[in-house]
């Protein structure tokens, strides 16, 4: 999928604004430039950054109600996918986007790009385990195995929450292998970027 095709989807199907597209364009350029010195994303994915990273992240807006005055936490955000993309989309000043990343190099990049584009996001350094998270929405991408992810989420998120995870072709198999002691319900959604990828949405009860 070309950059222009992705932008059309963002505008027409996901309700991103033209200003958000501009910010995403600058953000992608910053990622690519920074990636020359530091490993933010795999170099092999750079030619396909709009589909592989931006659209993959942006599709999560379908599962988050930004009109509620809540918050979303991105665990292990890395270069800001999906957290920065969600923050660029967000137009509610009372809805907060929180980014958790233990790498000093990556948090410096996140701070720099947020300052440059006036993106409103709370950036938290150090291991996510050192924080008490109170977000209703918790998202992640390329983070942990599903069972470990749920366990971590139950430990560090202090409220009942919705866990939204971008997963590859093994999503259904990981669900089948889950510990039945977990108190959860889930749905499995198709990804807009790959027929093999899935989005797992779990409601975690506290």
Secondary structure, 3 states (H helix, E strand, C coil): CCHHHHHHHHHHCCCCCHHHHHHHHHHHHHHHHHCCCCCCCCHHHHHHHHHHHHHHHHHHHHHCCCCCCCEEEEECCCCCCCHHHHHHHCCCCCCEEEEEECCHHHHHHHHHHHHHHCCCCEEEECCHHHCCECCCEEEEECCCCHHHHHHHHHHHECCCEEEEEEECCCHHHHHHCCCCCCCEEEEEEECCCCCCCEEEEEEECC
